[in-house]
């Protein structure tokens, strides 16, 4: 309880006297030091309680628009440093669910997991027929403990809210109640994996591990083994001849397609769940998408409003930004909502988010304002549709990858988003029209809009290429000779 109260006290707008906090004996202690100390204690609390607490800690670590940097940096390690189950615990789960011992199922089974997460860990193994597989095994006590953990968090947050009225984090508990049962069912995860693989089969760079259903249960999931470097590892890509800009561009294509066109979104794209690998045969770089337990299904009306809002943000159409932000529950806080979605300042949003990349000073300004506007941010999170919460988390995780690769706010990402928004809106409009002429008109408008984007992209490529510079120089020379 002391850890939770300390954590809330540091981010709350009501915290004014840092010297009065527990452990702050010196009036010279900085706010950053207090944040870091409390973040470390919160991380220790999550690791000690494991399971659901780690899952919530991971979610908090993605809230760059809400929490000070000391918290997000400290809690992000929960994605890759979650506690592990013992060999005996793993054997127990496999025995209970598959009715056999490990040695009866596998030729080899590596004791050290490839990775450990909040709810499960993954081991590399070889089946009797020689296939190399990844075996995802749920931590044995997670199922029984999760409901108790959620109840405990709900009680703690209610108590903390009495101390700090501006603290509105109950949506975290509501999301955990809804999503945890789905994430704890590995058969549901397998179905999600197959669905997204089929849905995005036109992207030849995407690889989703095949599911082996005959050896999968609610707590054990057998998958095709795939390996690669983490998507935020720029050094790995450079060593293996992988084009960083291409990976960033393709990742943007995947998520734009999921969000705007299909409304079925993989909502946990932290670097451990997104791998990259160069195919030796073709020389193409593949994106490997793992961990399909957490998906958000977007309603049609929400998806259309979200499409229109991003189109308005890209065009710097402030009237439409206000309109569609309000329709998504932001009310008078629409400027704050636009800043949270784009992770840009209001000045940049007004100027056009595609006009210039984010600067270090702007990033610092956004983080410092997060604490100032904490009451408004928490109010906004309570007002927007529940579908928006996981999208905000997904946006932040994707931005973290772009920042690591130094590709953030590239023009190509906005162009891909624009394409998907145009296609999605046109498809929706055609589905609602009963006139053949009107459907043809919509299709023509869609084609022309997509061609405009293609021409603009070509212009940007020429502008940045050696050939483009040569053409521009030639045209200038011709112009000078003519006049």
C-alpha positions as CSV (number, residue, x, y, z in Angstrom):
1,X,0.0,0.0,0.0
2,X,2.9,2.4,0.8
3,X,4.3,1.8,-2.6
4,X,1.1,2.5,-4.4
5,X,0.5,5.7,-2.3
6,X,4.0,6.8,-2.9
7,X,3.7,6.3,-6.7
8,X,0.4,8.1,-6.9
9,X,1.7,10.9,-4.7
10,X,4.6,11.6,-7.1
11,X,2.5,11.9,-10.2
12,X,-0.5,13.6,-8.7
13,X,-1.0,17.3,-9.2
14,X,-1.6,17.6,-5.4
15,X,2.0,16.6,-4.6
16,X,3.7,19.9,-3.9
17,X,6.2,19.3,-1.0
18,X,8.7,16.8,-2.1
19,X,10.6,17.0,1.2
20,X,7.6,15.6,3.0
21,X,7.6,12.3,1.2
22,X,8.8,9.1,2.9
23,X,12.5,8.6,2.4
24,X,13.2,12.3,1.4
25,X,15.2,13.5,4.4
26,X,17.0,16.2,2.4
27,X,15.3,19.3,1.1
28,X,17.8,19.2,-1.8
29,X,16.4,15.9,-3.2
30,X,15.2,16.5,-6.8
31,X,11.7,15.6,-8.1
32,X,13.4,13.2,-10.6
33,X,15.1,11.3,-7.8
34,X,11.8,10.9,-6.0
35,X,10.1,9.7,-9.2
36,X,12.9,7.2,-9.8
37,X,12.8,5.9,-6.3
38,X,9.1,5.4,-6.3
39,X,9.2,3.9,-9.8
40,X,11.7,1.3,-8.6
41,X,9.6,0.4,-5.7
42,X,6.6,0.0,-7.9
43,X,8.6,-2.3,-10.2
44,X,9.6,-4.3,-7.2
45,X,5.9,-4.6,-6.1
46,X,5.0,-5.9,-9.6
47,X,7.8,-8.4,-9.6
48,X,7.0,-9.7,-6.1
49,X,3.3,-10.2,-6.9
50,X,3.9,-11.4,-10.5
51,X,1.1,-12.2,-12.9
52,X,-1.5,-9.5,-13.1
53,X,0.6,-6.9,-11.3
54,X,3.3,-7.3,-14.0
55,X,0.7,-7.0,-16.7
56,X,-0.6,-3.7,-15.3
57,X,3.0,-2.5,-14.7
58,X,3.7,-3.1,-18.4
59,X,0.7,-1.1,-19.3
60,X,1.8,1.8,-17.1
61,X,5.3,1.6,-18.7
62,X,3.7,2.4,-22.1
63,X,1.9,5.6,-20.8
64,X,4.5,8.0,-22.1
65,X,1.8,10.7,-22.5
66,X,0.8,10.4,-18.8
67,X,3.7,9.4,-16.5
68,X,7.1,11.0,-15.9
69,X,9.9,9.5,-17.9
70,X,11.4,7.9,-14.7
71,X,8.3,5.7,-14.4
72,X,8.0,4.6,-18.0
73,X,11.8,3.9,-18.3
74,X,11.8,1.8,-15.1
75,X,8.6,-0.1,-15.8
76,X,9.5,-0.9,-19.5
77,X,11.9,-3.5,-18.3
78,X,8.9,-5.6,-17.1
79,X,8.5,-6.5,-20.8
80,X,11.7,-8.5,-20.8
81,X,12.6,-9.2,-17.2
82,X,9.5,-10.8,-15.8
83,X,10.0,-13.5,-13.2
84,X,10.4,-17.1,-14.4
85,X,8.6,-20.3,-13.4
86,X,10.9,-23.2,-12.3
87,X,11.4,-26.4,-14.3
88,X,9.2,-28.3,-11.9
89,X,6.4,-25.8,-12.4
90,X,6.7,-26.1,-16.1
91,X,6.6,-29.9,-16.0
92,X,3.5,-29.8,-13.8
93,X,1.6,-27.6,-16.3
94,X,2.5,-29.8,-19.3
95,X,1.7,-33.0,-17.3
96,X,-1.7,-31.6,-16.3
97,X,-2.7,-30.2,-19.7
98,X,-1.1,-32.7,-22.2
99,X,-1.1,-35.8,-20.0
100,X,2.5,-36.6,-20.7
101,X,6.0,-35.9,-19.5
102,X,8.3,-33.5,-21.3
103,X,10.6,-36.4,-22.4
104,X,7.6,-38.2,-23.9
105,X,6.7,-35.3,-26.1
106,X,10.1,-33.8,-27.1
107,X,13.5,-35.0,-28.2
108,X,15.0,-31.9,-26.5
109,X,13.6,-29.2,-24.3
110,X,15.7,-26.2,-23.3
111,X,15.5,-25.4,-19.6
112,X,16.3,-21.7,-20.1
113,X,13.3,-19.9,-21.5
114,X,13.6,-17.8,-24.7
115,X,11.6,-15.1,-22.9
116,X,9.5,-14.7,-19.8
117,X,6.4,-12.5,-19.6
118,X,3.8,-11.6,-17.0
119,X,1.5,-14.6,-17.8
120,X,3.8,-17.2,-19.4
121,X,7.2,-18.1,-20.7
122,X,8.5,-19.6,-23.9
123,X,10.9,-22.5,-24.4
124,X,12.6,-23.9,-27.5
125,X,12.0,-27.6,-28.1
126,X,12.3,-30.3,-30.8
127,X,9.4,-32.7,-31.4
128,X,9.8,-36.4,-32.0
129,X,9.3,-35.8,-35.8
130,X,12.2,-33.3,-35.8
131,X,10.2,-30.1,-36.0
132,X,11.7,-27.2,-33.9
133,X,8.9,-25.5,-31.9
134,X,8.3,-22.7,-29.5
135,X,6.4,-23.9,-26.4
136,X,4.5,-21.2,-24.6
137,X,3.6,-22.3,-21.0
138,X,1.4,-20.4,-18.6
139,X,2.8,-19.7,-15.1
140,X,1.0,-22.3,-12.9
141,X,-0.6,-19.9,-10.4
142,X,-1.7,-17.1,-12.7
143,X,-5.2,-18.5,-13.4
144,X,-6.2,-18.9,-9.8
145,X,-4.5,-15.7,-8.6
146,X,-5.6,-13.3,-11.3
147,X,-9.1,-12.6,-10.0
148,X,-7.8,-12.0,-6.5
149,X,-5.1,-9.6,-7.9
150,X,-7.7,-7.6,-9.8
151,X,-9.9,-7.3,-6.7
152,X,-6.9,-6.2,-4.6
153,X,-5.9,-3.6,-7.2
154,X,-9.5,-2.3,-7.3
155,X,-9.6,-1.9,-3.5
156,X,-6.2,-0.2,-3.4
157,X,-7.1,2.2,-6.2
158,X,-10.4,3.1,-4.5
159,X,-8.5,3.9,-1.3
160,X,-5.9,5.9,-3.1
161,X,-8.6,7.9,-4.9
162,X,-10.0,9.0,-1.5
163,X,-6.5,10.4,-0.7
164,X,-6.0,11.9,-4.2
165,X,-9.3,12.8,-5.8
166,X,-7.6,13.6,-9.1
167,X,-6.4,10.1,-9.4
168,X,-8.6,8.4,-11.9
169,X,-7.0,5.0,-12.8
170,X,-10.0,2.7,-12.4
171,X,-10.0,2.2,-16.2
172,X,-6.8,0.1,-15.7
173,X,-8.8,-2.3,-13.5
174,X,-11.7,-2.3,-15.9
175,X,-9.4,-3.2,-18.8
176,X,-7.7,-5.9,-16.8
177,X,-11.1,-7.5,-16.0
178,X,-12.0,-7.6,-19.6
179,X,-8.7,-8.6,-21.2
180,X,-7.1,-11.0,-18.8
181,X,-9.5,-13.9,-19.3
182,X,-8.9,-13.7,-23.0
183,X,-5.1,-13.5,-22.6
184,X,-5.2,-16.4,-20.2
185,X,-6.8,-18.6,-22.9
186,X,-4.0,-19.7,-25.2
187,X,-6.5,-21.3,-27.6
188,X,-8.0,-17.8,-28.1
189,X,-4.4,-16.6,-28.8
190,X,-4.0,-19.3,-31.4
191,X,-7.2,-18.3,-33.1
192,X,-6.1,-14.6,-33.1
193,X,-2.8,-15.6,-34.7
194,X,-4.4,-17.5,-37.5
195,X,-7.0,-14.7,-38.1
196,X,-4.4,-12.0,-38.4
197,X,-2.1,-14.1,-40.6
198,X,-5.1,-14.7,-43.0
199,X,-6.2,-11.1,-42.8
200,X,-2.8,-9.7,-43.7
201,X,-1.7,-12.5,-46.1
202,X,-1.1,-9.9,-48.9
203,X,1.9,-8.6,-46.9
204,X,4.6,-11.0,-47.9
205,X,7.0,-9.5,-45.4
206,X,4.8,-10.5,-42.4
207,X,5.4,-13.9,-40.7
208,X,3.1,-15.3,-38.0
209,X,4.1,-18.6,-36.4
210,X,2.0,-21.6,-37.3
211,X,0.0,-23.1,-34.5
212,X,0.2,-26.8,-33.7
213,X,-3.3,-27.4,-32.4
214,X,-2.9,-31.1,-31.5
215,X,-0.5,-30.1,-28.7
216,X,-2.1,-26.9,-27.6
217,X,-4.5,-26.2,-24.6
218,X,-5.7,-23.2,-22.7
219,X,-2.4,-23.1,-20.8
220,X,0.1,-24.6,-23.4
221,X,0.6,-23.3,-26.9
222,X,2.9,-25.0,-29.4
223,X,4.0,-22.8,-32.3
224,X,6.4,-22.9,-35.2
225,X,9.8,-21.7,-34.0
226,X,10.9,-18.4,-35.4
227,X,13.9,-16.3,-34.4
228,X,15.3,-12.9,-35.2
229,X,16.4,-9.6,-33.7
230,X,14.2,-7.3,-31.8
231,X,12.5,-4.6,-34.0
232,X,14.1,-1.8,-32.0
233,X,17.7,-3.2,-32.3
234,X,19.1,-0.9,-35.0
235,X,22.6,-2.4,-34.5
236,X,21.3,-5.9,-35.3
237,X,19.7,-4.6,-38.5
238,X,22.9,-2.9,-39.6
239,X,25.0,-6.0,-39.0
240,X,22.5,-8.1,-41.0
241,X,22.0,-5.7,-43.9
242,X,18.4,-4.9,-43.0
243,X,17.1,-1.6,-44.2
244,X,15.9,0.2,-41.0
245,X,13.6,2.6,-42.9
246,X,12.0,-0.3,-44.8
247,X,11.2,-2.1,-41.5
248,X,9.7,1.0,-40.0
249,X,7.7,1.7,-43.1
250,X,6.4,-1.9,-43.2
251,X,5.5,-1.9,-39.5
252,X,3.5,1.2,-40.1
253,X,1.7,-0.5,-43.0
254,X,0.8,-3.4,-40.9
255,X,-0.7,-1.4,-38.1
256,X,-2.4,1.1,-40.4
257,X,-4.1,-1.9,-42.1
258,X,-5.1,-3.4,-38.8
259,X,-6.4,-0.2,-37.2
260,X,-8.1,1.7,-40.1
261,X,-9.1,-1.1,-42.6
262,X,-9.8,-4.2,-40.5
263,X,-10.5,-3.0,-37.0
264,X,-8.7,-6.0,-35.5
265,X,-5.6,-4.7,-33.8
266,X,-2.6,-6.5,-32.2
267,X,-2.2,-4.4,-29.1
268,X,1.1,-5.5,-27.6
269,X,3.8,-4.5,-30.1
270,X,6.6,-4.2,-27.6
271,X,10.0,-5.1,-29.1
272,X,10.0,-8.6,-27.6
273,X,6.9,-9.4,-29.6
274,X,8.1,-8.0,-32.9
275,X,11.2,-9.6,-34.5
276,X,13.0,-8.9,-37.7
277,X,15.0,-11.3,-39.8
278,X,16.6,-11.3,-43.3
279,X,15.6,-14.3,-45.4
280,X,18.8,-15.9,-46.8
281,X,17.0,-17.2,-49.9
282,X,15.2,-14.0,-51.1
283,X,17.2,-11.4,-49.3
284,X,14.0,-9.8,-48.1
285,X,13.5,-8.6,-44.5
286,X,10.7,-10.2,-42.6
287,X,8.7,-8.9,-39.7
288,X,7.7,-11.7,-37.2
289,X,4.7,-10.9,-35.1
290,X,4.4,-12.8,-31.8
291,X,2.1,-13.0,-28.8
292,X,-1.4,-12.7,-30.1
293,X,-3.2,-12.8,-26.8
294,X,-4.2,-9.1,-26.6
295,X,-6.3,-7.8,-29.5
296,X,-8.8,-4.9,-29.8
297,X,-11.8,-5.2,-32.0
298,X,-12.9,-1.8,-33.2
299,X,-16.6,-1.0,-33.9
300,X,-17.4,0.4,-37.3
301,X,-18.5,3.8,-36.0
302,X,-15.4,4.1,-33.9
303,X,-13.1,3.1,-36.7
304,X,-14.7,5.7,-39.1
305,X,-14.4,8.5,-36.6
306,X,-10.8,7.5,-35.9
307,X,-10.0,7.5,-39.6
308,X,-11.5,10.9,-40.1
309,X,-9.7,12.3,-37.1
310,X,-6.3,11.1,-38.3
311,X,-7.0,12.5,-41.8
312,X,-7.8,15.8,-40.1
313,X,-4.6,15.7,-38.0
314,X,-2.4,14.9,-41.1
315,X,-4.1,17.8,-43.0
316,X,-4.0,20.2,-40.0
317,X,-7.7,20.6,-40.4
318,X,-8.5,22.0,-37.0
319,X,-12.2,22.2,-37.4
320,X,-12.4,18.5,-38.3
321,X,-9.9,17.7,-35.5
322,X,-12.3,19.3,-33.0
323,X,-15.4,17.6,-34.6
324,X,-14.1,14.0,-34.6
325,X,-12.3,14.4,-31.2
326,X,-15.6,15.4,-29.7
327,X,-17.3,12.4,-31.3
328,X,-14.7,10.2,-29.7
329,X,-15.5,11.5,-26.2
330,X,-12.8,14.2,-25.8
331,X,-15.3,17.1,-25.4
332,X,-13.6,20.4,-24.7
333,X,-10.3,18.6,-24.1
334,X,-9.8,17.9,-27.8
335,X,-6.5,19.9,-28.0
336,X,-5.1,17.6,-25.2
337,X,-6.5,14.6,-27.0
338,X,-4.8,15.5,-30.3
339,X,-1.5,15.9,-28.5
340,X,-1.9,12.5,-26.7
341,X,-2.6,10.8,-30.0
342,X,0.3,12.3,-31.9
343,X,2.7,12.8,-29.1
344,X,3.3,16.3,-30.5
345,X,2.8,19.8,-29.1
346,X,-0.4,21.7,-29.9
347,X,1.7,24.1,-31.9
348,X,3.0,21.2,-34.1
349,X,-0.6,19.9,-34.5
350,X,-1.7,23.3,-35.7
351,X,1.2,23.5,-38.1
352,X,0.8,20.0,-39.4
353,X,2.4,16.9,-37.8
354,X,4.0,15.9,-41.1
355,X,5.8,19.2,-41.6
356,X,8.7,18.5,-39.3
357,X,10.0,15.7,-37.1
358,X,9.7,16.0,-33.3
359,X,12.7,17.7,-31.7
360,X,14.3,16.9,-28.3
361,X,13.0,20.1,-26.8
362,X,9.4,19.3,-28.0
363,X,9.7,15.8,-26.5
364,X,10.8,17.3,-23.2
365,X,8.0,19.8,-23.3
366,X,5.4,17.1,-23.8
367,X,6.8,15.0,-20.9
368,X,6.9,18.0,-18.5
369,X,3.4,18.9,-19.4
370,X,2.1,15.4,-18.6
371,X,2.4,16.0,-14.9
372,X,0.8,19.5,-15.2
373,X,-2.2,18.2,-17.0
374,X,-2.6,14.9,-15.1
375,X,-6.2,15.7,-13.9
376,X,-7.3,16.5,-17.4
377,X,-5.6,13.5,-18.9
378,X,-7.2,11.1,-16.4
379,X,-10.5,12.7,-17.0
380,X,-10.0,12.2,-20.7
381,X,-9.1,8.6,-20.3
382,X,-12.3,8.0,-18.4
383,X,-14.4,9.7,-21.1
384,X,-13.1,8.2,-24.3
385,X,-14.5,4.9,-25.5
386,X,-12.8,1.8,-23.9
387,X,-11.5,0.9,-27.4
388,X,-9.3,4.0,-27.4
389,X,-7.3,2.9,-24.3
390,X,-5.5,0.0,-26.0
391,X,-5.0,2.1,-29.1
392,X,-3.2,4.8,-27.1
393,X,-1.0,2.1,-25.6
394,X,-0.3,0.6,-29.0
395,X,0.5,4.1,-30.5
396,X,3.1,4.7,-27.7
397,X,4.8,1.3,-28.1
398,X,5.1,1.9,-31.9
399,X,6.5,5.4,-31.3
400,X,9.0,3.9,-29.0
401,X,10.2,1.6,-31.8
402,X,10.4,4.5,-34.2
403,X,12.4,6.5,-31.7
404,X,14.9,3.7,-31.3
405,X,15.2,3.3,-35.0
406,X,15.4,7.1,-35.6
407,X,12.5,7.0,-38.0
408,X,9.9,8.8,-36.0
409,X,7.4,11.0,-37.8
410,X,8.7,10.1,-41.3
411,X,6.6,11.3,-44.2
412,X,6.1,7.7,-45.4
413,X,4.3,6.7,-42.2
414,X,1.7,9.5,-42.6
415,X,1.3,8.7,-46.3
416,X,0.6,5.0,-45.5
417,X,-1.9,6.0,-42.8
418,X,-3.6,8.3,-45.3
419,X,-3.9,5.5,-47.8
420,X,-5.5,3.2,-45.3
421,X,-7.9,5.9,-44.1
422,X,-9.0,6.7,-47.7
423,X,-9.6,3.0,-48.4
424,X,-11.4,2.4,-45.2
425,X,-13.8,5.4,-45.6
426,X,-14.5,4.6,-49.2
427,X,-15.3,0.9,-48.4
428,X,-17.7,2.1,-45.7
429,X,-19.4,4.6,-48.0
430,X,-19.8,2.0,-50.7
431,X,-21.4,-0.4,-48.3
432,X,-23.9,2.2,-47.2
433,X,-24.8,3.3,-50.8
434,X,-27.6,1.6,-52.8
435,X,-26.9,3.6,-56.0
436,X,-24.6,2.1,-58.6
437,X,-23.7,5.6,-59.8
438,X,-22.8,6.8,-56.3
439,X,-20.6,3.7,-55.7
440,X,-18.8,4.4,-58.9
441,X,-18.3,8.0,-57.9
442,X,-16.9,6.9,-54.5
443,X,-14.5,4.5,-56.2
444,X,-13.3,7.2,-58.7
445,X,-12.7,9.6,-55.9
446,X,-10.8,7.0,-53.9
447,X,-8.6,6.2,-57.0
448,X,-7.8,9.8,-57.6
449,X,-7.0,10.4,-53.9
450,X,-4.6,7.4,-53.8
451,X,-3.0,8.6,-57.0
452,X,-2.4,12.0,-55.5
453,X,-0.6,10.3,-52.5
454,X,1.5,8.2,-54.9
455,X,2.5,11.3,-56.9
456,X,3.4,13.2,-53.7
457,X,5.4,10.2,-52.5
458,X,7.3,10.1,-55.9
459,X,8.0,13.8,-55.5
460,X,9.4,13.3,-52.0
461,X,11.6,10.4,-53.3
462,X,12.9,12.5,-56.2
463,X,13.5,15.4,-53.9
464,X,15.7,13.3,-51.6
465,X,17.5,11.3,-54.3
466,X,20.6,12.0,-56.4
467,X,18.5,11.6,-59.6
468,X,16.0,14.1,-58.3
469,X,18.7,16.6,-57.4
470,X,20.1,16.2,-60.9
471,X,16.7,16.8,-62.5
472,X,16.0,19.9,-60.4
473,X,19.5,21.3,-61.3
474,X,18.8,20.6,-65.0
475,X,15.4,22.4,-64.8
476,X,17.0,25.4,-63.1
477,X,19.7,25.5,-65.7
478,X,17.0,25.4,-68.5
479,X,15.0,28.1,-66.7
480,X,18.1,30.4,-66.5
481,X,19.0,29.9,-70.2
482,X,15.4,30.6,-71.2
483,X,15.1,33.9,-69.3
